[in-house]
Amino acid sequence: MKKLVLAVATATLLAGCQTIPVTSSNPNAELSRTGKPALVSFGLQNTDFEYAANKAVQEFLESPFSKKPGGGRWVVQMGEVVNDTTFRIDTASMTSRMKIAMTKTGQFIFTGATGRERTDFVADSRQLSKSRLFDKKTVARSGTVIAPDLEMAGSIRQRTVVGADQRQQQLEYEFDFRVVERDTGLEIFQSFIPIEKLGSNKSFAW
């Protein structure tokens, strides 16, 4: 009898934890690629990164500074994106989506020679010219690397607000991105996208 009561109590507890509702200000929060309603959690999810990335890019494209004067493509350097939340976030989940969306427009191209996402490939390629093993016609030439016109950087911040009755809590996320122009140093664009999530103040690490 004791085992039956314990089993019922455990099942009730787990069911209660699984049914704690979390609502989000992200209009796409419940969309899922599976065709079924998606789970909404206090943490940042794919739908949050996709929403924030698409909104930020769309706002930039609507800005008069999105088109390079004289035509052509802006060369963009990815700067630092600070994770100022209590969660372990790979900020590339955000920046990769933004880069893909911007590149598809044909107005931007990102550099791998400078910035936070630079690779050793460009610099190492220059060193090959000093080696007698490599055909000098195939090694990288000096003075050919293109410098970036713009830098894109930002931060993802979080605040937690607990209700006066201690029953509910709200997590407030802020996606803050800016674009700086190289020659003038002017900040030509900024996007600020908030996402709020409201739910029970009970433990939600389930």
N, C-alpha and C positions, 0 to 999 in steps of 0.2 A: 504493500500500500504506500509506504514511504517513497519507494522508487517511482511509482506512478505519479505521485504528487510532485516529486522533483522533476520528472520528465515534462509534466504539464507546465510547471513554473518556468523551466528553461525554455521551452517552446514559446511560451507567451512573451518572455523577455526578448528572445531573438526576433520574434515577429514584431514586437514594438519598436526595436531598434531599426529594423528594415523598413518600417513604414513611416518613420519620421519624415515629414515632408520638408523639402528644401525648394524654395522658389527663387527664381533668378530674373533679373531685369534684362538679361540677354534674350531678345525675341526669338532666337534660334535654339534656346537651351534644350528643348525637348525633341529636337530633330535628330534623327539617327539614320545612318547609312543602311541599317538593316531593314528599314521600313517600319520598325516598331518604335514606340516612344522611348526616348533615351533616358537613362538615369541622370538625375541632377544631384550633384554633390557640392559641398562647401568649397572643395578645391577647384583649381582651374582645369578645364577639360578641353578636348579638341574643339568643341563647338565654341568655346570662349575665345580660343586663339584665332579660329577662323573668322569669327564675327569681328573681333578687334582689328585683325589684319586687313580684312576686306574694307572695313569702314575707314581705317586710316589711309589706305591707298586711294579709295574713292574720294576722300576729302582732298588729298594731295592733287589728284588729277583734275579736280574742280578748281584748283588754285591757278592763278595766272602764271605762277612761277614753275609750274610743272613742265612747260615747254621751254626748251633751250633757245635763247635769243640767236637768231641767224640760222636756226634749224639744226638738225642732227640730234644725237643722243647725249644725254647727261651721262658722264662716267661717275659712278657712285661708290664711295667707300663706306663699308659697314663699320660704325664705331661701336663703343661699348653700350650694352644694354644691361642695366643693373637690375638684379632681382632683389627687390626690397620687400619680400614677403616671408612668411614663416614656413613656406613650402619649398622643397627642392625643385626648382624649375629649370629646364634646359631652355634658355631664351631663344635658341634656334627654332623652337616650335613656333615662335611668333615671327622671327625675322625671315625664316625660309619662306613662309607663306607670303610675306610682303615682297620679297625679292622676286618670287615667281610671278606674282600678279603685276608687278611693275615692269618686269622684263617683257612680259607678253604684250604690253602696250607698244613696244618698239621705241619708246621715248627714253629708256634707261638701260644702262649696261653696268654690271658691278665688277669691280676690280679685285683680283686676288693678290695684287702686288703690295698693297698697303692696308692699314686698318686692322681691326680685331680678327678678321677672318683671312688675313694674308697667309700665304703658303710659302714654303722654302723653295718651291719649284722655280720661281722667277730668278731669285738671287743665285741659286745653285746652277741654273742654266748658264749664267754669265761666267761662272768659274770654269766651265768646260772648254772655253776658248784657250785656256792656259795649258790644257792637256794635249799631248802629242798623239793621244789615242783617237781623238775625234776629228772628223773631217771639218775643217774650218768653214766650209760652205753650209754646214748644217747646224752650227752652234748659234746661239742668240747673239745678235749684234748689239753694240753699245748705242745708247741714245734712242732706243725704240720703245721703251716702256712708257705707257700713257698715264699721266698723273690724273687723279680724280678731280672732278669739278665740285662735287658735293660730298658731304658726310651725313649719314643718317645714324642717329643714336637715340637713346631713350632710357626709360626705366619702367618697371612694373612694381607698383606699390600696393600695400594692403593695410587696412585698418579693421579692427574688430570692435563692434559696439554691442554691448549687452543691455537688454531691456531692464527697466527699473524693477520689474518683478522677478528678474533672474530666470525667466522661462524661455526667452528667445534671445538669439544673437544674430547680428547682421555682419557679414564680411563685405567690406567695401574695397573693390579692386580698382586701380587706376592704371590704364595703359597710356603712357605719356611719351610721345615721339617728336623729334624735331629734325629739321634739315638745315645745315649750315653751308653757305656758299664759300668756296675757297678764296677767291680773289678779294672779296670785300669783307669776309668774316661775318657777314650778316646772316641772321637766322631768318630764312625766307619762308619757313613753314613750321607749324606745330599742330599736332593732333592730340587731343585729350579725350580718352574714351573710358567712362566709368562702367563697371559692372557690379551690381549689388546682389548678394545672396542672403536670404532670410530663412532661418530654421530654428529648431529647438536648441536650447542651451545645454542639453545633455551631451554626453560624449558622442562625437560623431565619427570617431576613427574606427569604422566598421568595414 
